[in-house]
Amino acid sequence: MQQPGIPHSNFLPYPPIPTSNSRSFR
């Protein structure tokens, strides 16, 4: 289920975003 390059953005409600954006969201 985990995709290469994407940490844990798969569980997010929106499409996989850059890790930089993910950190800001949290």
N, CA, C and O of each residue as an XYZ file, in Angstrom:
104
protein
N       0.853     -1.214      0.000
C       0.000      0.000      0.000
C       0.886      1.260      0.000
O       0.583      2.243     -0.677
N       1.975      1.211      0.765
C       2.879      2.378      0.811
C       3.594      2.544     -0.514
O       4.148      1.584     -1.051
N       3.586      3.752     -1.042
C       4.261      4.001     -2.318
C       5.657      4.560     -2.081
O       5.881      5.275     -1.104
N       6.595      4.241     -2.964
C       7.977      4.726     -2.833
C       8.054      6.250     -2.952
O       7.525      6.825     -3.903
N       8.702      6.895     -2.001
C       8.834      8.353     -2.073
C       7.754      9.031     -1.251
O       7.906     10.186     -0.852
N       6.650      8.311     -0.994
C       5.564      8.923     -0.201
C       5.527      8.271      1.187
O       5.189      7.093      1.305
N       5.873      9.029      2.240
C       5.889      8.490      3.602
C       4.521      7.999      4.034
O       4.211      6.818      3.878
N       3.705      8.876      4.570
C       2.375      8.476      5.053
C       1.338      9.472      4.548
O       0.447      9.886      5.290
N       1.467      9.858      3.260
C       0.517     10.818      2.693
C      -0.646     10.075      2.057
O      -1.633     10.683      1.639
N      -0.520      8.741      1.985
C      -1.568      7.949      1.344
C      -2.851      7.987      2.179
O      -3.954      8.011      1.634
N      -2.697      7.993      3.497
C      -3.863      7.978      4.375
C      -4.576      9.334      4.383
O      -5.723      9.444      4.817
N      -3.871     10.367      3.894
C      -4.470     11.705      3.874
C      -5.691     11.730      2.966
O      -5.768     10.962      2.007
N      -6.645     12.608      3.261
C      -7.875     12.732      2.473
C      -7.609     13.250      1.066
O      -8.382     12.985      0.146
N      -6.519     13.987      0.899
C      -6.213     14.540     -0.425
C      -5.051     13.766     -1.032
O      -4.386     12.993     -0.342
N      -4.806     13.975     -2.331
C      -3.727     13.256     -3.032
C      -2.381     13.430     -2.340
O      -2.211     14.352     -1.542
N      -1.423     12.554     -2.635
C      -0.094     12.618     -2.023
C       0.598     13.935     -2.333
O       0.794     14.281     -3.498
N       0.968     14.671     -1.286
C       1.623     15.963     -1.479
C       3.079     15.871     -1.041
O       3.450     14.930     -0.339
N       3.911     16.832     -1.443
C       5.321     16.843     -1.046
C       5.479     16.770      0.479
O       4.620     17.258      1.212
N       6.555     16.172      0.950
C       6.772     16.033      2.389
C       6.844     17.410      3.043
O       6.436     17.573      4.193
N       7.351     18.380      2.330
C       7.488     19.737      2.877
C       6.104     20.260      3.273
O       5.928     20.814      4.358
N       5.132     20.078      2.387
C       3.783     20.570      2.645
C       3.153     19.771      3.786
O       2.442     20.324      4.625
N       3.418     18.477      3.807
C       2.827     17.600      4.822
C       3.253     18.064      6.217
O       2.441     18.109      7.141
N       4.535     18.406      6.355
C       5.048     18.831      7.666
C       4.328     20.099      8.131
O       4.029     20.261      9.314
N       4.058     20.986      7.186
C       3.400     22.250      7.539
C       1.959     21.985      7.958
O       1.432     22.629      8.865
N       1.330     21.026      7.280
C      -0.079     20.715      7.560
C      -0.233     20.208      8.987
O      -1.158     20.600      9.698
N       0.687     19.326      9.403
C       0.616     18.783     10.746
C       0.827     19.891     11.762
O       0.804     19.637     12.967
